[in-house]
Structures are given as C-alpha cells and as structure tokens.
C-alpha cells in the first residue's frame, strides 16, 4: 500500500468513526483530523463543517483551546 492509498484509508477510518460513533471519546480527534485532511486537500468549506461541529460539541474545561487555535490558523491560511 502506498502513501496515497494509506491516506485514503486513514481518512475513511476517521470519517467512519465520526459518522457511526458520535458518542465515542475519540470522535473529537476524528473531527479535528478531518479538518486538517480537508484543509490539506483544498476543501476549506468541508473543513469548516467539521470545525464548527467541534465548536458546537466542545466543553470549556476540555483544554482544547490550543488545538482549536491551530485549526483556526489553518482556516486563515486558506484565505490567503
């Protein structure tokens, strides 16, 4: 399996986790990875959908502010 095929499998795994197991503890990780994957693929609108899902489902005491800040920076890069 080459890198491109592996990337597709990894994206599929995150997408499956996100779609089928929304109450799983790792769903936030899947959503944040899907933001990055979609930004890297040049799909900022799709990335924004996952980003907003993260915001809607985040708790203030989770300590996720640094991760969300990195995602915001990635979205800002798309506007340049």
Buried (B, 14 or more C-beta within 10 A) or exposed (E): EEEEEEEEEEBEEBBEBBEEEEEEEEBBBBBBBBBBBBBEEEEBEBBBBBBEBBEEEBEEEEEBEEBBEEBEEBBEEBEE
